[in-house]
C-alpha cells in the first residue's frame, strides 16, 4: 500500500532518472502520427542514438499528441526546444547529430507562432511531454498529487467546494456546473454510488477526448478518483468507443499500473477510501454518448435513452446515484485541486471558466488540437493557426465547433455560426 | 464471462471478445452466451443487432473500414468508398466472393486531423486517397477479379 511519502519518493526517483539524460527526443505516438508509422521514426531515432554512442546522454521517448496533426509525424528535441514536422526514419541520424548544434532546417516547425503562443494548456499540459504508458512519468509530473491532497488534507465537502468555486462546467457539451452535479450526487442517500467517465466521443470531427486518453490516461483516472471521493462512490467505469483501440489499450495499461501502485483499489494512499475503475467498450452506437443510453450499455442492454427525470445523480447505473462527466471535465480536476479554484477561475470569462480543447479538422490548412481560454472568438481561434487558415476560414461555409463549449464565443464571424452560448 | 462474474452486464464485453476471436457473432455463440449469462436469446440478439460494431456474418480475410464522419466525408470519403465498391463489387457490410475483403463504414475514427481516414485490418490510415487506399488493399489481398 503506497502512502503519500511513497508517492513523493517515486516522483523523486523518476525525476532523478530522467535528469541523467541531458537530452530528450520525444516522438508523438498518438493515433494520428502512429497511423503514419511514427513508431518507425522512434525506432530509427533509438538506433541513431545507439549508433552514435549517445545512450548515456540522450533518451528517445514515445509521448502523446503534440498538437499539430497535419504536420505529423512530429518530434521535439530538448533542451534545444525544437519541433520537427513530417519526420521520416531517414531523418533520424541527422536529427541526433544536430542536437546541441543548428537544427535540421528543412523539417523544423516554427513554434514562436500564435498557434502555440496563444494556447493555455491545462488539460493538454502533459500531452507530448510524458510517456502515456509510464505511471512513473506521470507521477514525476505531479501525477496523483491532487488525489493525495484530497484524500489526506480535504474532506469530500471541501473538494466539492473547490470544484464549485472553480466555476468548471461540463466539457461534454452540456456545460452544466460540475460542482453542482457533484453536490447532487454527494447528497443522494445510498451505500452504493458510481462514477462514469463518458469517453464515447461520437461527434464527427471531435478527437479531443481520444487524444487525452491516448496521451495522459492517468490524468483522467485521477480526476475520477477525486470525484469518487467527493461524492462517496466506490466504483468507476470508463465507457470508451470501440473505434479508439489505442486509447483502449493505454487506458487498460494505466488502470493496471494504477492498481499495482495502490492508487486504485482498496485503502488508497493509506486512507479508508476504496475506488476501482473498469473499462467498458462501446460498440458503434452514436446514441450511447447520451448518458442514459450509455448507462444502459454498461448494464449490457441496448443503448436506448430514457426520459429524465429521474436524473442519473438520483437514479443512475443499476438504479444507484451516478456521477457522469466527460473526459475533459475529469482532466481538469487534478489541476484545480493542485493549483486552486481561484487560479482556474482567473482564466476564461465571467460565466465560463478555464480553457477548452478544440479539434481543428476539415477544410483548413493546419489541423490538430489546441487548448485556449474560454471566450476566444472563432476568428481569434483561427488566427492562432496561421494567416492561410484565416483566409480559408473566411471562404468556408458555415462551420460548427467539434464540441459545443458553454461559451466558446460571444461573437461570430460572418461566415461561421456557433451554437448558442450560455 | 467468468471475469465479469457471469453477470448479464458482461454481455457486450463478451460479444466483443467473441468477435475479436472468431471474427463475427454466429448463432451458436449467441445462444451459448445467452445460456451462460442467463439473458434471453431475444435480448442477446437485440443487443448484437443494435450495435453497429458487431457483425453477424463471417468477415473476409481482410477488413477495410472507411470513415464517413463529417470531417472525412467533406474531404472526399464518399469517393474513396465509391471506388472500393466499384473495384471490388461490394457494398458496405458485404464481403467479396473470394472471401478476401470485407467493406465496412464507420462514423468517426477520431483521426479527423488526417481526414479522410480508413482502417485496413485494424490499422488506421490517414490522408487516404482513392489511389492510396486501393494500393494498400492490393498489397494485402489476392483477388481473381480485381
Interface residues (C-beta under 8 A of the other chain):
Chain A: X31 X32 X34 X35 X36 X69 X70 X72 X201 X202 X203 X204 X205 X206 X207 X210 X241 X242 X243 X244 X245 X280 X281 X282 X283 X284 X285 X286 X297 X298 X299 X300 X301 X302 X303 X359 X360 X361 X362 X363 X367 X368 X369 X402
Chain B: X7 X8 X9 X10 X11 X12 X13 X15 X16 X37 X39 X43 X46 X47 X50 X51 X52 X53 X54 X69 X70 X71 X72 X73 X74 X75 X106 X107 X108 X109 X110 X111 X112 X113 X114 X115 X117 X122 X123 X124 X125 X126
